[in-house]
Amino acid sequence: MRVRTLLAGAVAVVALLIGVAGPANAAHKDGSCNSGELCLYWSTTSTSFIDFLIGDNDHRNDTFTCCSDRLGWGQTVADNVATAWNRDSDAYAVVASLLTCEGAFDVVEPLETTILGDAVRNNNWSNCWELP
């Protein structure tokens, strides 16, 4: 029984270390476009953006958090995104026109920046991640 308890404790420590091993500075919606995140821009990559480490089923309650001196800062993300930058090296980012990643969508490949297509540009309500 003691061996099982020790083994379970060791597994928990390893799992914690692996979980911490992700991008050191990445944090959901922190105003910094880090590795592993999807960054949605008000217009081009030189305008205000919001960063997502995880998917977001509803952009209506989000505002562009970076940067106060750039166009788009403080505006609602829903229906205001023109460009997306996927900073994740493995997952595909999906930007969709309806809630919960439904409706028309654009897929942003790993480590790519794209101007969203007509069906989603300035017509976005959610985003999610898809693994290959």
PyMOL commands that set and color helices and strands:
alter all, ss='L'
color gray80, all
select helices_A, chain A and resi 2-20+59-61+99-101
alter helices_A, ss='H'
color red, helices_A
select strands_A, chain A and resi 38-41+49-52+83-86+92-96+105-108+113-115+126-130
alter strands_A, ss='S'
color yellow, strands_A
deselect
rebuild
show_as cartoon
